[in-house]
């Protein structure tokens, strides 16, 4: 770790935040009925699995889970060059589901907009809720999360890195200064 990086959440702190978010999801939805978790590929998908496990531990119910790749829905695709396309995996219908869209870091809101566009192309859920591990502010679009692990005010040039281990478990969150 360089002197320009600061660990803001370690593995136990991430675990506590995800447990709290799991409880908040259950409270808002009055249980697990018609709730599904969908993680955005490259971070949110791993966190969605963590939330699914925690909700199962709390309620004894295994929520439907899926992942969505937003590469082709990005509004900056032309400026980013060639990006690898991930896999969207939804093995359940979205109709009448209260979908909890999961991502690791919320910054401008553009990734979430792309994910909502992708979801609406697949089906029409009853509602879309947003669960985020880190909310760093700086919105460019009117997107507000329903569930937040931690708010971390940052400068626009700083970066937030969520590191996962080989088993796709989150192990730390760092702020990286330029």
N, C-alpha and C positions, 0 to 999 in steps of 0.2 A: 504494500500500500504506500502510495507516494504521500508527501506532506500536504499535497493539495487535495487529498481525499479524506473524508471524515465518515466514519461509520455512525449512522444515525439510528439504525435498528439492528440488533443482533438477532439470532435465531429465536431465543425465548421471547423477545419483545414482538417479533413478527407473529409468533404463535399466539400470544395474548391478543394482539390486534385482530387476527383472523377469527379467534374464538368469539370476540366481542361482535365482529361483523356477522358471524353466523347467527348469534342470538338476535341481533337487530333484524336480520332477514326474516327469521321466524316470527318475531314480534310484529313486524309490518304486515306480513302475509297471513297472520293468525294461524301459523302452522306451516305444513308442507304441501297442502293440497294445491294442485295445479302449478306448483313452482318448479322451474327448471333452471339449471345453471349453464351458461354458455361463456366459455373463456375465449378471449382474443388470442390467437396464436402468437407465440414467442413471449410468454410471460403470464398473460391472463389465463391461458388454458391450464397451466400448472397450478395457479392459485385457485381456480375453479375446483380442481380435484381436491385441494386442501380443504376448501369450504364444504364440499360434498362429504368428506370424511368427518369433519367436525359436526355437521348437521346430523349425520348418521349416529355419531356418538351421543348427541343430545337427544334426538327424537326417535332413534331406532328406525329411521326411514331413509332409504337411498334415493336421493333425487335424481331425475334424469339429467344427464350431463352431455354437453357437446362442445365443439370448438369451431371457431369461425376465422377464416383467413380473409383479411381485408385488402390484400395487396392490390387487386384490380379495382378497388373502390377508392383508392387514395386520390386526393386532388392534386398531389405533387408528383405523380408517377413520372411524368415527362422530365422533370428536373432531377430525379433521382437515378436515372439510368436503369439498368437491368436489376431488378429485385427478384430474389427467389420467391416462388409462389408456394405457399404452404397448403395444408389440407383442411378443408371444411368438413367437419364430421358431425352431422345431426341425425341421430337414429330415432327421432320421435317427431311427431307433428308439432308445429308451433301454435296452431290454432288453440285458443282459449287457455294458453299457458301464460303465467306471470313469469316472464323471462328475466333472470338476473344476469346481466351482462357483466363480465368480470375482466378487469385489466390491472396491470401492476402500477402504472404511473399515469396520472391525468395531468396534462399540461395545457395545450391549446384547445383541446376538444375535437380536433380534426379526426383522430383515430376513432373516437366514439361515433362521430357522425358517419364515418365510412362503415363502421360495424352495424349501425342501425339501418343504413341503406342496404347492406348485404342481407341482414335479417329479413327486411321487408320484401326483398326479392324472393326469399325462400317461403315465407308464410306470413300470417298476420296474427301475432301474439295478442293476448288481451292487454298486456302492459309490458313495458321494458323498464326495468330498474337497473341502476348502475352501482356496482360495488368496485371500489378502488382501494388498493393498498396504500398508495401515496398520492395525495392531492397537492400539487405544487403551485396551483394558481395559474395566472397568465392566460386566461381564456381568450380565444379569438372567436369562439362561437358560444351561444347561450346554452351551455351544457353544465348541469349541476349533478354531482353524484348523490345517490340516496344513502350509500353506506361508505364510510371512509375509515381506513385503518389509522392513518395519521396525516394531518395537514402539515406540510413542510414548506414555508415560504422560501422561495429561492430567487436568485437573480436570473434573468432570462438566459444568460450565457453559461450558467451552471448546468450540470447534468446530474440526473439521479440514476443510479445503477442498482438494479435488484439482481443479486447473484443467487443462482440456484446450484445445488449440488448435482451429482450424477444421477440421483433418483428424482430429479425435478422438484426437490424440496427447497423452499426459500431459506437461505442461510444468513444473508445480511443485505442491508440497504445502505448505499454510500452516496454522499454528495461529493461531486467532483468539481473543483473550481478550475477555471481556465488558467 
